[in-house]
Amino acid sequence: MGTPCLLVFCLLAPIWAQGINLFPDSPLGLYPWRQRAGPSRVKRAWVIPPISVSENHKRIPHLLVQIKSDKQLPGGVIYSIKGPGVDEEPLGIFSIDKFSGKVFLNTMLDREKNDRFRLRAFALDLGGATLEDPTDLEIVVVDQNDNRPLFQQEVFTGHVVEGAVPGTYVLTAEATDADDPDTDNAALHYSILEQGPAGFFSINETTGEIRTVRAGLDREVVSTYNLTLQVADMSGDGLTTTATAVIHIDDINDNPPQFTKQEFSVEVLENTSGVDIGRLLVHDKDLPGSPNWLARFTILDGDPDGAFAIRTDPRSNDGVLSVVKALDHEGRDHFQLTVSVQNQNQLHPSAPQATRALALVQVQVQDVNEAPVFRENPLVASVAEGAPPGTEITTLSASEPDTRQPQALSYSLAYDPADWLLLDVRSGRVQTRWELPRRSPFLQGGWYTALVLASDNAEPPRTATGTVSIEILEVNDHGPALLPPAGALCREPGEGRGLLLSATDEDLPPHAEPFHFRLSPAAPQLARNWSLSPLNATHAVLAVLVPVPAGLHSLPLLLSDSGTPRQERAQLLNVSVCPCDEAGSCQASAAAAAMAEAGLSFGALMIVLGSIILLLSLALLAAIRERCRRRRPRHLGLLESSQDDVRDNILNYDEQGGGEEDQGAYDINQLRNPDFFPPACPRGKQPTRRDAPYSYATPPDPRKLPTAPSDIEDFINEGLEAADSDPSVPPYDTALIYDYEGSGSVAGSLSSILSSLADEDQDYDYLREWGPRFRRLADLYGPEGRVGPWGGRASS
């Protein structure tokens, strides 16, 4: 038996193979199982060609093909298809009638999305068993021109230098078409729709390359060209799209810079430098800001001293002329400069050759009022130290540079730290105002510095500053001084090292050391006992020539310096001569005696000791007086066993007095501690009673204080009796006077009238409960003892 296969009927054209009709018109084709037995003819397998269908087919559904199995069974055959467009994405594009085997297109196709589909067809019996091997169906989507060509950019940008030769490549404009590239639907054609009347560019119809077609591109004429491009499919007969090509003409240095005029005029003030004085204007057709446009200026002539400079302003391309050296109007008032200009880059070979542009610059130097000038600055002068006031030091000299219009000059001091100088305003003569101390803090290394001003009389005036440096010359006006003026020396020759002597001098070198030491020639006998040998420039050694008695010796010496003129000073050297031990040192007892002799005198010592004794005596007297005034009680007397002392002063309450601040009260401490106030201690003058008339005598001194507690009551009674019997001031009291109220009192009014009225309701019987010492007070303030406001007395 041959290999079974599916029979496919194409509705577009009949299929013939081996002279056999595929349609099952005979029973043999419909029912193959009815074939007779014996050898039979074997069928050949069929190859199904692709089925083509146009994209965008609008008659839907559309029958594509019908398939049929050659194993037609009595019960029937079930047909199905599978693959993309059926049960795979995209779904629903194809379908099949399962009984007839017709395959239908259900939607419009887009070749740009899917250009072909591969399906598989199946034939099954009613039981689901496979009757045939699956057959492949290929459906090809036929392209239509449904897509316009598209440029890859809306605007293409290119550059080409000016003066480019024909055929110079500029840019490529590329486009694409989504249609089938193997058909005319994607055959693209490029063209230039518009580029201006010049027509400098062309485009390749197939590739889209844009090139120059003629010479004459000039950036200074047209710097940018805008081209309108078109691309069409179907080789130019189909759909079209446009784009823009912007072509920039790049600059070359084909134009040299030129001055705007042949001559420029500027002015400059004399004595000025580092300032701009004018601009030289140029123009250049090349691209502004590029090296082909930037100018470079050169001063060719008229400036032999290099007083001028010129630079390029990068914004405007102008030449900026400046003066770098100060000019003098009196020396030269006019300059004529020759200036050239050229580009920083060299000219392009295609540019016409021309000479460099030249211009003349007339510079006029204007005269100004110039400041005076000191002929010598700083001015150095000198003056001897200790120069008296009015000493002339120097004379200032300044000149006026403006010789054509000279100005009168005046001088003034700008800085004189010690206020030492006098300056003549007109002549400039400098004198000393007073004698400058040689150790003045305003001297630096022996020099004094001052600043002076020289001003003219112009309007406004000009001023120059000068420095005056004055050297203070050292004068040998001091002799050397011996140091130390005393010392100790061994009495025997050869013992010890001798006495080392030194000297100091207030003068400075060369008027100081080396110093010269010698014994006074007025005492020639000294040279027999003493020797004085120089050690160095500032020291000498004193030694004994023969044994010298121990004790204090005064040697007259002469000391001189090395100045001019030489200063010599006579000085007395106190030498303590002492016996020395083996080591050459003075013995202890001898040194003590020598120091005593060389120390303070007996009179001076006695004065010091007397002063000390006097100070101690004064301090002792002050301490004794303070002890008498502030002596504390040793015994509590009557209240020794009591912690509270209820006794108080005896006061007069029949008038208003000074309250708590009144200091004339009787000191109750005398009653509390009588032993504390011995009669030997002076009590001073008693205070004058302020409540008594001035015509009456001062009351007598207080009576003798009680010496025992039992006498206190008698003491009080005697005081009351004396107060009641005093004829001078009724009813005044001798204990305490309240004739005014002091500030800060917490008590109320102490008027005797008010007090008597307030005491009428007061019960004083409670005082009896305090003991026998207060019963007397209770009797005095009880109902029987109280008297009227003008005749009664009270104690408290």
Stockholm file with secondary structure:
# STOCKHOLM 1.0

chainA/1-796         MGTPCLLVFCLLAPIWAQGINLFPDSPLGLYPWRQRAGPSRVKRAWVIPPISVSENHKRIPHLLVQIKSDKQLPGGVIYSIKGPGVDEEPLGIFSIDKFSGKVFLNTMLDREKNDRFRLRAFALDLGGATLEDPTDLEIVVVDQNDNRPLFQQEVFTGHVVEGAVPGTYVLTAEATDADDPDTDNAALHYSILEQGPAGFFSINETTGEIRTVRAGLDREVVSTYNLTLQVADMSGDGLTTTATAVIHIDDINDNPPQFTKQEFSVEVLENTSGVDIGRLLVHDKDLPGSPNWLARFTILDGDPDGAFAIRTDPRSNDGVLSVVKALDHEGRDHFQLTVSVQNQNQLHPSAPQATRALALVQVQVQDVNEAPVFRENPLVASVAEGAPPGTEITTLSASEPDTRQPQALSYSLAYDPADWLLLDVRSGRVQTRWELPRRSPFLQGGWYTALVLASDNAEPPRTATGTVSIEILEVNDHGPALLPPAGALCREPGEGRGLLLSATDEDLPPHAEPFHFRLSPAAPQLARNWSLSPLNATHAVLAVLVPVPAGLHSLPLLLSDSGTPRQERAQLLNVSVCPCDEAGSCQASAAAAAMAEAGLSFGALMIVLGSIILLLSLALLAAIRERCRRRRPRHLGLLESSQDDVRDNILNYDEQGGGEEDQGAYDINQLRNPDFFPPACPRGKQPTRRDAPYSYATPPDPRKLPTAPSDIEDFINEGLEAADSDPSVPPYDTALIYDYEGSGSVAGSLSSILSSLADEDQDYDYLREWGPRFRRLADLYGPEGRVGPWGGRASS
#=GR chainA/1-796 SS CCCCCEEEECSSSCCEETTEECSCCSHHHHCGGGCCSSCCCCCCCCCCCCEEEETTCCSSSEEEEEEEESCCCTTCCEEEEESBTTTBSSTTSEEECTTTCEEEECSCCCTTTCSEEEEEEEEECTTSCBCSCCEEEEEEEECCSCCCCEESCSEEEEEEETTCCTTCEEEECCEECCSCTTSGGGCCEEEEEECCSSCCEEECTTTCEEEECSSCCCTTTCSEEEEEEEEESGGGTSCEEEEEEEEEEECCSCSCCEESSSEEEEEEETTCCSEEEEEECEECCSCTTSTTTCEEEEEEESCTTCCEEEEECTTTCCEEEEECSCCCTTTCCEEEEEEEEEESSCCCTTSCCCCCEEEEEEEEEECCCCCCEESSSSEEEEEETTCCTTCEEEECCEECSCSSSCCCEEEEEEECTTCCEEECTTTCEEEESSCCCTTCTTCBTTEEEEEEEEEESSSSCCEEEEEEEEEEECCCCCCCEEESSEEEEESSTTSSCCEEEEEECSSCTTSSCSCEEEECTTCTTHHHHEEEEECSSSEEEEEESSCCCSEEEEEEEEEECSSSSCCEEEEEEEEEEECBCTTSCBCHHHHHHHHHHHSCCHHHHHHHHHHHHHHHHHHHHHHHHHHHHSCCCSCCGGGTTCSCCCCCCCCCCSSCCCGGGCCCSCCTHHHHCGGGSCTTSCCCCCCCCSSSCTTSCCCCCCCCCCSSGGGHHHHHHHHHHHHHTCSSSTTCCSSCCCSSCCTTCCSCCCCHHHHHHHHTTCCCGGGGGGCGGGHHHHHHHSTTTCCCTTTCCCCC
#=GC SS_cons         CCCCCEEEECSSSCCEETTEECSCCSHHHHCGGGCCSSCCCCCCCCCCCCEEEETTCCSSSEEEEEEEESCCCTTCCEEEEESBTTTBSSTTSEEECTTTCEEEECSCCCTTTCSEEEEEEEEECTTSCBCSCCEEEEEEEECCSCCCCEESCSEEEEEEETTCCTTCEEEECCEECCSCTTSGGGCCEEEEEECCSSCCEEECTTTCEEEECSSCCCTTTCSEEEEEEEEESGGGTSCEEEEEEEEEEECCSCSCCEESSSEEEEEEETTCCSEEEEEECEECCSCTTSTTTCEEEEEEESCTTCCEEEEECTTTCCEEEEECSCCCTTTCCEEEEEEEEEESSCCCTTSCCCCCEEEEEEEEEECCCCCCEESSSSEEEEEETTCCTTCEEEECCEECSCSSSCCCEEEEEEECTTCCEEECTTTCEEEESSCCCTTCTTCBTTEEEEEEEEEESSSSCCEEEEEEEEEEECCCCCCCEEESSEEEEESSTTSSCCEEEEEECSSCTTSSCSCEEEECTTCTTHHHHEEEEECSSSEEEEEESSCCCSEEEEEEEEEECSSSSCCEEEEEEEEEEECBCTTSCBCHHHHHHHHHHHSCCHHHHHHHHHHHHHHHHHHHHHHHHHHHHSCCCSCCGGGTTCSCCCCCCCCCCSSCCCGGGCCCSCCTHHHHCGGGSCTTSCCCCCCCCSSSCTTSCCCCCCCCCCSSGGGHHHHHHHHHHHHHTCSSSTTCCSSCCCSSCCTTCCSCCCCHHHHHHHHTTCCCGGGGGGCGGGHHHHHHHSTTTCCCTTTCCCCC
//
